[in-house]
Amino acid sequence: MATSIQTTVGNVVDFDLQGTLAGYWVAVLRVVTGYWFLHAGVTKYLAAEPFDAQGWLLNATGGSPIQGFLVWVGQTPWLLEFTNLMIPLGETLIGLGLVVGAFVRLASFFGAFLMVFFYLGNAAWSHGLVNGDLMGLLLFATLGVLGAGRVLGLDAVIEKADLGNTRAAKYLLG
């Protein structure tokens, strides 16, 4: 059973689910990455104390190119409150979207967005530029580019419905 995927730029990506393991591997990457973020978000809600990003924001790595911005966010009450709300909520929704394969491009975009901040905020590159945060960023980019939600995910079902026939859906699903 071959699955052909047309990307938003018109390129066709073929996954032969019987002949190769590429399609299944993309689905596995999507579910594992989704579980990673879903777990991170849910555990923040279940923790004994409410999530508070202020310590991380105020103590961003000295070599970080965005250290000033992160410290400003940590010192601005309304922005800190917004951040404390959005990090667990975002991680939970991103993870849920990836696990079930729904709106994977949208989830991958926001996952990559968060990983950019995590990568730049943890910029203690004494062991090199490649670290877990960069690998997470690359995972999200890969899932979004490959349209991973169309392989054993709900995006394939959503695309067949009327909602999937809109121009916006072509950018959000995948």
Backbone bond lengths (Angstrom), bond angles and torsions (degrees), N, CA, C in turn:
res aa  C-N    CA-C-N  psi(-1)  N-CA   C-N-CA  omega(-1)  CA-C   N-CA-C  phi
1 M - - - 1.440 - - 1.521 108.25 -
2 A 1.311 118.15 108.03 1.461 122.23 179.90 1.516 109.53 -92.28
3 T 1.302 116.00 139.95 1.449 122.03 177.62 1.516 107.68 -114.92
4 S 1.320 117.29 118.14 1.454 121.65 176.57 1.514 108.69 -99.05
5 I 1.301 115.64 133.77 1.451 121.78 -178.95 1.519 107.62 -123.00
6 Q 1.315 116.48 125.51 1.457 119.88 174.00 1.517 107.86 -98.86
7 T 1.328 116.35 120.86 1.452 120.44 -178.90 1.517 109.39 -76.47
8 T 1.328 116.05 170.71 1.462 120.33 -177.35 1.520 112.41 -65.34
9 V 1.318 117.68 -20.71 1.460 119.81 178.40 1.521 111.77 -95.32
10 G 1.335 116.57 9.00 1.452 120.48 173.23 1.513 115.70 91.54
11 N 1.323 118.50 -2.76 1.465 120.51 177.38 1.521 109.56 -77.42
12 V 1.311 116.52 144.99 1.454 120.91 178.61 1.519 108.56 -102.54
13 V 1.336 115.63 128.75 1.453 122.31 176.16 1.511 106.80 -114.42
14 D 1.316 117.49 123.15 1.457 121.55 -179.70 1.520 110.55 -104.34
15 F 1.332 115.24 130.78 1.443 121.94 171.31 1.512 106.93 -117.36
16 D 1.312 117.61 115.44 1.452 121.45 176.34 1.519 106.62 -93.09
17 L 1.332 115.70 99.57 1.455 120.37 -172.92 1.517 113.03 -68.89
18 Q 1.332 118.57 -20.69 1.460 120.13 176.89 1.520 111.47 -93.96
19 G 1.308 117.01 -35.84 1.463 120.00 -174.75 1.524 113.75 -82.66
20 T 1.331 117.69 -29.80 1.459 121.02 -179.97 1.528 109.27 -134.89
21 L 1.290 115.49 171.45 1.457 120.54 178.25 1.520 112.39 -99.17
22 A 1.331 117.57 6.31 1.469 120.94 -175.16 1.529 112.19 -59.09
23 G 1.308 117.71 -45.96 1.462 120.72 -179.16 1.515 112.06 -64.25
24 Y 1.322 115.61 -44.45 1.464 118.92 178.29 1.524 111.07 -65.75
25 W 1.320 116.58 -37.47 1.464 119.84 -179.89 1.533 111.06 -64.49
26 V 1.317 117.55 -40.50 1.462 121.16 177.11 1.531 109.65 -62.81
27 A 1.324 117.13 -40.82 1.458 120.64 178.05 1.528 110.84 -64.65
28 V 1.310 117.21 -40.61 1.468 121.02 177.59 1.523 110.23 -63.57
29 L 1.327 117.76 -45.93 1.471 120.76 177.68 1.526 110.98 -58.72
30 R 1.322 116.00 -41.67 1.465 120.40 179.96 1.523 111.13 -63.05
31 V 1.310 117.67 -47.17 1.465 121.31 -177.54 1.530 110.88 -67.92
32 V 1.314 117.80 -42.69 1.466 120.32 -179.69 1.528 110.50 -65.54
33 T 1.326 117.46 -44.52 1.469 120.78 178.08 1.526 109.96 -63.92
34 G 1.319 116.48 -40.63 1.458 120.55 177.65 1.517 111.78 -63.10
35 Y 1.332 116.67 -43.25 1.463 119.81 178.50 1.522 110.28 -62.47
36 W 1.325 117.22 -40.23 1.463 122.22 178.84 1.531 110.17 -54.75
37 F 1.325 117.12 -49.31 1.459 120.85 -177.73 1.531 111.75 -76.47
38 L 1.319 118.20 -38.91 1.458 121.20 177.69 1.531 109.88 -59.54
39 H 1.310 116.62 -45.43 1.461 121.78 178.72 1.529 110.77 -62.82
40 A 1.330 116.87 -43.68 1.467 120.49 179.41 1.526 111.07 -61.25
41 G 1.319 117.44 -41.63 1.458 120.76 -179.30 1.513 112.85 -71.40
42 V 1.319 117.52 -46.97 1.461 121.55 -177.15 1.525 110.78 -65.35
43 T 1.322 117.92 -40.80 1.472 119.42 -179.54 1.528 111.68 -65.78
44 K 1.315 117.80 -26.45 1.471 119.83 175.02 1.527 110.38 -68.09
45 Y 1.330 116.63 -35.05 1.467 120.39 177.16 1.531 111.68 -72.71
46 L 1.335 116.69 -33.30 1.466 120.74 -175.58 1.526 113.60 -88.98
47 A 1.315 117.16 -5.06 1.466 120.35 -178.59 1.524 110.88 -63.99
48 A 1.328 115.75 154.47 1.466 121.07 -179.00 1.525 111.71 -61.54
49 E 1.319 116.97 -35.60 1.463 121.40 178.58 1.523 109.67 -114.03
50 P 1.328 117.74 148.92 1.468 120.27 179.64 1.536 111.31 -60.09
51 F 1.318 114.79 148.01 1.466 120.69 178.45 1.519 109.66 -62.30
52 D 1.332 115.78 135.86 1.459 121.23 178.14 1.526 108.66 -141.89
53 A 1.317 116.65 113.17 1.465 122.22 -178.15 1.523 112.70 -86.08
54 Q 1.323 118.01 -1.70 1.463 120.25 -173.08 1.526 112.86 -58.36
55 G 1.315 118.16 -43.51 1.463 120.43 -179.90 1.517 112.24 -59.32
56 W 1.327 116.26 -44.73 1.468 120.49 179.53 1.527 110.34 -66.27
57 L 1.316 116.28 -42.28 1.464 120.23 -178.33 1.525 111.57 -64.84
58 L 1.316 116.95 -44.69 1.464 120.29 -177.22 1.530 112.53 -73.46
59 N 1.327 116.80 -22.28 1.461 120.62 -178.08 1.523 111.96 -110.55
60 A 1.324 116.94 30.29 1.466 120.72 177.91 1.524 108.73 -55.89
61 T 1.288 115.08 146.84 1.453 121.29 -178.18 1.525 111.14 -52.10
62 G 1.331 114.69 134.35 1.463 120.29 -178.48 1.516 114.34 -55.76
63 G 1.298 118.06 -31.03 1.457 120.98 -179.73 1.515 114.19 -86.03
64 S 1.318 116.96 2.49 1.461 120.43 -176.64 1.522 110.89 -69.09
65 P 1.329 117.01 132.60 1.466 119.53 177.51 1.525 112.99 -69.30
66 I 1.323 117.80 -13.63 1.460 120.34 179.66 1.530 111.42 -115.68
67 Q 1.319 117.26 20.49 1.461 121.07 -177.60 1.532 111.79 -56.30
68 G 1.318 118.05 -45.80 1.458 121.51 179.81 1.518 112.18 -59.11
69 F 1.317 116.94 -42.13 1.458 121.29 178.63 1.525 110.85 -64.19
70 L 1.339 116.57 -45.55 1.458 120.29 -178.77 1.533 111.41 -63.88
71 V 1.325 117.18 -41.22 1.469 120.93 177.50 1.528 109.70 -63.88
72 W 1.324 117.56 -41.30 1.465 121.46 177.97 1.533 110.65 -60.21
73 V 1.339 117.06 -44.26 1.468 120.64 177.90 1.532 109.61 -61.39
74 G 1.333 116.87 -43.50 1.456 121.04 -179.48 1.518 113.90 -65.95
75 Q 1.334 117.68 -22.03 1.462 122.14 -178.69 1.532 113.34 -101.18
76 T 1.310 117.13 -5.06 1.465 121.79 -178.96 1.526 108.34 -102.53
77 P 1.334 118.32 107.90 1.468 121.07 -170.88 1.524 115.30 -52.41
78 W 1.335 118.80 -48.30 1.465 119.53 -177.01 1.521 111.70 -68.39
79 L 1.328 117.13 -34.82 1.462 120.20 178.63 1.521 110.86 -72.14
80 L 1.327 117.70 -37.19 1.459 121.52 176.48 1.526 110.12 -64.42
81 E 1.330 116.29 -42.46 1.462 120.14 178.39 1.529 110.87 -63.03
82 F 1.324 116.65 -42.54 1.466 121.55 176.97 1.534 110.46 -61.58
83 T 1.329 116.66 -44.37 1.469 121.59 179.51 1.520 110.54 -62.84
84 N 1.325 117.06 -44.19 1.469 121.17 179.83 1.522 112.19 -63.96
85 L 1.310 117.60 -27.05 1.464 121.87 175.24 1.527 110.90 -79.85
86 M 1.332 116.09 -45.95 1.466 120.72 -170.18 1.532 114.56 -76.32
87 I 1.323 118.04 -31.37 1.474 118.24 -178.56 1.535 110.75 -62.18
88 P 1.345 119.57 -56.61 1.472 117.61 -179.88 1.526 113.06 -65.57
89 L 1.342 116.95 -38.85 1.460 119.84 179.22 1.523 110.46 -64.54
90 G 1.328 116.34 -45.83 1.461 120.60 179.27 1.520 112.03 -62.23
91 E 1.327 117.17 -46.71 1.467 119.70 179.46 1.526 110.84 -60.61
92 T 1.327 117.04 -41.02 1.467 120.39 -179.59 1.526 111.25 -65.44
93 L 1.328 117.53 -47.63 1.466 120.51 -178.49 1.524 112.06 -68.52
94 I 1.323 116.80 -40.33 1.470 120.26 177.06 1.520 109.41 -60.86
95 G 1.325 116.13 -48.39 1.459 120.36 -179.83 1.510 112.77 -61.50
96 L 1.327 116.95 -43.84 1.463 120.75 179.61 1.528 111.02 -62.75
97 G 1.331 116.63 -44.46 1.460 120.36 178.36 1.519 112.39 -59.22
98 L 1.327 116.62 -41.59 1.464 119.89 -179.62 1.523 111.70 -71.58
99 V 1.320 117.91 -41.67 1.463 120.41 -178.22 1.523 111.03 -60.19
100 V 1.341 117.08 -44.53 1.469 119.37 -178.59 1.527 112.37 -89.31
101 G 1.325 117.05 -8.94 1.463 120.29 177.82 1.515 113.77 76.97
102 A 1.348 117.47 31.29 1.460 121.34 -179.53 1.526 110.33 -111.69
103 F 1.333 115.73 131.46 1.466 122.35 -179.54 1.532 110.70 53.22
104 V 1.318 114.87 46.37 1.467 121.60 -173.61 1.526 112.08 -64.93
105 R 1.311 118.49 -37.81 1.476 118.90 178.55 1.515 110.67 -63.69
106 L 1.320 117.25 -43.34 1.457 121.35 178.73 1.530 110.31 -63.87
107 A 1.313 116.50 -47.06 1.469 120.81 178.45 1.523 110.82 -62.05
108 S 1.313 117.39 -40.81 1.458 121.28 179.87 1.524 111.32 -66.23
109 F 1.329 116.94 -38.50 1.465 120.19 177.50 1.520 110.41 -60.17
110 F 1.343 116.82 -49.59 1.454 119.54 -178.32 1.527 112.01 -71.05
111 G 1.322 116.97 -31.32 1.467 119.46 173.76 1.522 111.15 -63.82
112 A 1.328 116.55 -43.71 1.466 120.50 177.24 1.524 110.64 -64.95
113 F 1.321 116.85 -38.68 1.468 121.51 178.17 1.536 110.30 -58.85
114 L 1.329 116.85 -48.19 1.460 120.24 177.84 1.523 111.51 -62.98
115 M 1.329 116.50 -41.19 1.467 119.71 -177.44 1.525 111.53 -66.20
116 V 1.326 118.59 -29.85 1.467 120.73 175.27 1.528 109.41 -61.65
117 F 1.333 116.55 -45.04 1.465 119.67 178.75 1.522 111.38 -66.12
118 F 1.332 117.23 -41.25 1.465 119.88 178.61 1.531 110.29 -64.02
119 Y 1.330 116.09 -42.43 1.467 120.61 -179.15 1.522 110.93 -64.58
120 L 1.318 117.00 -49.20 1.460 119.93 -178.29 1.526 112.19 -72.25
121 G 1.323 117.78 -30.74 1.454 120.91 178.34 1.518 113.20 -73.58
122 N 1.326 116.25 -25.82 1.471 121.95 178.21 1.519 110.19 -102.70
123 A 1.305 116.63 40.56 1.467 121.42 -170.04 1.526 113.53 -78.17
124 A 1.301 117.31 44.11 1.469 120.39 173.13 1.521 106.25 -89.61
125 W 1.283 115.35 79.68 1.461 121.23 -172.18 1.520 112.06 -86.93
126 S 1.322 116.95 37.21 1.466 120.07 -179.96 1.528 111.49 -66.48
127 H 1.325 116.94 -23.37 1.466 121.05 178.03 1.524 112.32 -103.60
128 G 1.310 116.92 14.49 1.458 121.45 179.74 1.519 111.56 109.58
129 L 1.313 114.64 170.96 1.468 121.04 -176.48 1.519 113.43 -79.51
130 V 1.313 117.47 -17.97 1.459 120.96 -176.84 1.524 109.02 -92.28
131 N 1.336 115.69 120.21 1.457 120.80 177.57 1.526 108.97 -145.42
132 G 1.321 116.51 -174.96 1.455 121.19 -177.67 1.520 113.52 -62.33
133 D 1.323 116.58 -35.19 1.467 119.58 179.11 1.529 110.99 -65.85
134 L 1.317 116.85 -40.51 1.464 120.31 177.23 1.529 110.26 -66.45
135 M 1.327 117.20 -38.86 1.466 120.25 178.32 1.529 110.59 -63.84
136 G 1.346 116.74 -39.34 1.466 119.93 176.00 1.512 111.41 -62.66
137 L 1.323 116.69 -42.66 1.462 121.63 177.44 1.522 110.13 -59.12
138 L 1.326 117.03 -44.69 1.466 120.67 179.22 1.530 111.94 -66.15
139 L 1.325 117.52 -36.04 1.469 120.20 176.30 1.523 110.90 -61.41
140 F 1.331 116.67 -47.71 1.468 119.76 179.87 1.527 111.10 -62.55
141 A 1.320 117.18 -42.69 1.464 120.25 178.84 1.527 110.51 -61.85
142 T 1.310 117.02 -42.48 1.470 121.34 -179.70 1.527 110.84 -63.55
143 L 1.318 116.95 -45.52 1.467 120.17 -178.95 1.523 111.37 -62.90
144 G 1.323 116.62 -40.20 1.460 120.13 178.79 1.516 112.58 -67.59
145 V 1.320 116.29 -43.53 1.467 120.70 -178.05 1.534 110.99 -66.79
146 L 1.314 117.04 -40.24 1.468 120.20 -176.04 1.529 113.74 -82.04
147 G 1.312 117.77 -4.18 1.464 118.70 -178.42 1.508 111.54 63.26
148 A 1.329 116.32 48.69 1.462 122.36 -171.37 1.522 114.00 -63.84
149 G 1.309 118.94 -19.44 1.461 120.35 178.58 1.507 113.46 -74.24
150 R 1.302 116.97 -15.56 1.468 120.95 179.66 1.521 111.41 -82.69
151 V 1.317 116.84 -12.38 1.457 120.74 179.68 1.524 107.45 -103.19
152 L 1.326 116.18 106.38 1.460 123.01 -179.62 1.526 112.91 56.17
153 G 1.341 116.79 35.65 1.456 121.16 179.82 1.516 111.41 -132.93
154 L 1.336 115.41 170.94 1.462 120.63 -178.69 1.524 113.36 -70.38
155 D 1.326 118.47 -18.99 1.466 119.76 177.97 1.525 111.25 -58.93
156 A 1.319 117.64 -34.20 1.469 120.64 178.23 1.522 110.31 -64.62
157 V 1.322 117.55 -36.29 1.471 122.06 178.67 1.526 110.06 -73.75
158 I 1.330 116.63 -44.63 1.463 121.64 -178.65 1.527 110.67 -61.49
159 E 1.332 116.77 -37.90 1.468 120.34 -179.56 1.514 112.51 -63.37
160 K 1.323 116.86 -28.40 1.462 120.20 -179.78 1.528 111.99 -79.09
161 A 1.320 117.29 -18.66 1.469 121.68 178.13 1.523 109.35 -82.53
162 D 1.320 116.63 170.41 1.463 121.37 -179.95 1.524 111.70 -58.97
163 L 1.323 117.16 -36.15 1.459 121.79 179.39 1.529 111.63 -57.86
164 G 1.315 116.19 -34.46 1.457 120.59 -177.60 1.514 114.64 -75.91
165 N 1.322 118.22 -7.60 1.461 121.25 -178.07 1.526 113.36 -92.32
166 T 1.302 118.06 3.66 1.463 120.70 -179.18 1.520 110.25 -87.70
167 R 1.322 115.46 159.56 1.456 120.56 178.82 1.525 110.97 -63.76
168 A 1.332 117.10 -40.15 1.465 120.94 179.87 1.520 111.10 -62.81
169 A 1.334 116.72 -36.84 1.460 120.69 -179.27 1.522 111.10 -61.36
170 K 1.317 117.43 -34.36 1.466 120.74 -179.88 1.525 111.81 -61.57
171 Y 1.332 116.59 -29.07 1.455 121.07 -179.78 1.532 112.31 -89.72
172 L 1.335 117.30 -28.49 1.458 121.26 -175.05 1.521 113.19 -89.96
173 L 1.319 116.67 -31.47 1.469 120.43 -177.11 1.519 109.60 -88.01
174 G 1.294 115.18 161.50 1.459 117.46 176.82 1.450 111.63 157.03
